[in-house]
Amino acid sequence: MKILLAYHSGEGQTTKVAERIASGLREGDVTVEVAVAEDAPSPDGFDGVVVGDSIHAGRHSRQLTRYLTSHAGELNEKPLALFQVSLTSASGDEQHTATAHELVQGLIDAAGVEPDIVGLFAGALRYTQYGWLKRRIMRKIAAGEGGDVDTSHDYEYTDWDAVDQFAADVVALVRS
């Protein structure tokens, strides 16, 4: 079994999630090729594909959207899993959950793909890595949401057990 894992990461959390998924797939005795979306190969020759992206300014990346759109036909012919990383998923309330679903559905509709599995994972606030302006903007957003506002620390909200379960579900999907 050979799976392609293509993703785009804005600040690194999606890379961490992709690496964790790849590790879980390998534990399931699957060969994994990991690539950033802009350099990802065609899905031909793979038994399944996992794609992932982060949300920034309420949008998915152009890089992953382009990849999905240009390969939609091939992707829809094999097992496809999609994951999204966003701070919207850090809050489990109904409104935030609905927004996370709307964001991923917008990508699915725009790209014309039909994933078999969708994972919605919380991201991270990387205050110490942001420039002055972005740190201020992110702090204001976090404050409005009742989130963490101490800009001297970074905050990771990803549920790693959910990421591991997603990887296990992908292995089961490809094996079926």
N, C-alpha and C positions, 0 to 999 in steps of 0.2 A: 504494500500500500504506500502510495506517495501523495502527499498533500502539499499544495502551495499555500503559503501564508503571506499575503500581501497587505501592507498597511501604510498609513501615513501618520506621523506624530509631529505635533507642533512644538511641544516642550519636553517630551521624554516619557510621560506617563503611558502613552499608548505603546511606545517601544517596550516598556516594562511589561505591560499586559501581553503584548504579542510574544515576547520571550517566554513568559510564563505559560501561555497557551502552547507554544512550540514544545516546551519541556513536557507538558502533559500529553501531547500527541506522541512524543517519542517514548514516553513511559507506556503508552498504549501500543508500542511496537509498530509505529508508523514512521516512515521516512518523511522529513519535513524540509522543504526549501523555503527559507524566509527571505523576503525582499521588500524594499520600500516600494510603494506603489508606482512611482515614476520610473523605476528600473525593473519592475516585475515582468517576468516572461509571460507568454501566452499560457492560458490554462490547459491547452492541449497537452496530453501526456501525463496529466495528473488525475488521480482517482477522485479527488475532491479539492475544494478551495475554501480557504478562510480569508476573509477580508476584514479590515478594521480601520477605524478612523476616529479622530477626536473632533469635538465640536469647539469652534472658536467663533465668537461674535454671532452665535446662533446659526452657524453653517458648517457643513462638511467641507473638506478640502477639495480644491480643484483637482489635485493629483489623483485621489482615490475615485472621485466622480468620473474623471476621464477614463481611468482604467476600467471601471465597471461598465461605462457606456460603450467603450470600444470593444469589449469582450462579452457583452451581454448574451449574445447567442450561445457561445461556448459555455458560459457560466450556468446558464439555465438548463443545460443538458447533463449536468453532473451535480453531485451533492455540494451545496453552497451554504456556508455559515458566515454571518456578518456580526461584527461587534462594534459598539459605539462607546466611546469614553467621553464623559461629560460631567461637569459639576452639577448639572440638572439632576443627574441620577444619585447625587449624594443625599438628597432629601427624599424620603420615602412617601411623602404625602401625595394625595391624588392628583393635584394640579401639576406638580413636578413630574410625576410618572407619566401623565398624559402628554406633557411637553416633550419628554424624552422619546415617547412613542411617535409623536408627530414628526420630530426631527429625523428619526430613522425611516419613517414611512416616506417622508419627502425625498430622501436619498434613493430609496427603493423605486419610487415612482419616476424620478428624474432619470435614473440609470436604466430602467426597464429590466431589473433583475428580480428574481423570486427566490430569496434565501429560504432554506429549510429550517434553519435555526438562527435566532437573533439574540444576542447578548447585550444588555445595557449595563455598563459598569460606571461607577463613580470615578472621577479623576482625582486631581490633586491641585492644591494651591502651592505654587512655587515662589512665594514672596521673595526669598533671598536670591532668586535667579532673574527676577523681573527688573527692568529699568525703573527709574523713578516714576514716570507717568503711568506705566502699566501697573505698578505696585499700588499706586493711589486708586486707579480705576477698579482693580480687583478687590481692594479693601472696601471700597464703597459698595460694590456689588455684594460682597460677603456680608457687610453690615446690614444691608437691606434685606438679606435672606436670613439674618440671625446666625451667620456663620462665624468662623474664626477670623479675627481681625488683627492679631498680633503679627505684624509684618517682620518681626525678627526670626520667625520660625516658618518652616514649610509644613503643610498638612496633606496627608495622603488619606483618601477616603475609599479607595478601592477595596472591595470585598474579595479577597483572594480565594476564599472557598468557592464563591460563585464563579470565578474565573476558572478554577480547577474543574468544576462541574461542567462548565461550557466545553472545555477541552475533552472531557470524558464523553460528553454528548456528541461531539464531532466525531470521535473515534467510532462510537456506536453507529452513527449515521453513515459513515463511509463504509463500514464493514457490512451494513445491511444492503 
